[in-house]
Amino acid sequence: MKNSFLLLLITLALTACKDEEVKNTNNSTSKNSISAIVAKTEWSATNIQAFISVDELIISGSNPDDFRSLVSLTFPASIRETQISLGEVTNVGRVTINDRTLISKSGTLTIVSHDTIANKIEGEFDFLAEDVSDSSVSTQVTNGSFVTFYDE
């Protein structure tokens, strides 16, 4: 139920927001970015959303022009520079391909930097994701990276 709610929340947020310029506390403007190799094909988001919800930082990106339409990561908002495992329940990676949602079974998320004053986070990720309703369907997400500002 929690995964369904988060997926709905991410989908609604992405439909409301395009890739936008975000001002940091220094009044300079930067663009958010998320990219990865999804199912052996280069992918990058054109719509990006990052926010804190119930002590979790949710970063998601979509590209409506690409069948690999959504990649998202959920992990503790208090995270610092470290490497953590991605799994099914906490620290979750998700990818939606052709309306199928696949959830991370295994993988890693490396936080390269996290500036809690400017609300900016940068990281790298790789994970194996399986379909939530059919574990025989899986895909690999590799060479993932993001740099984004987030809302609290």
Sequence and secondary structure as in RCSB ss.txt:
>XXXX:A:sequence
MKNSFLLLLITLALTACKDEEVKNTNNSTSKNSISAIVAKTEWSATNIQAFISVDELIISGSNPDDFRSLVSLTF
PASIRETQISLGEVTNVGRVTINDRTLISKSGTLTIVSHDTIANKIEGEFDFLAEDVSDSSVSTQVTNGSFVTFY
DE
>XXXX:A:secstr
 HHHHHHHHHHHHHHH  S EEE TTS EEE EEEEEETTEEEE SEEEEEEETTEEEEEEE TTSSEEEEEEEE
ETT  SEEEE BSSSSEEEEEETTEEEEEEEEEEEEEEEETTTTEEEEEEEEEEEESS TT EEEEEEEEEEEE 
B 
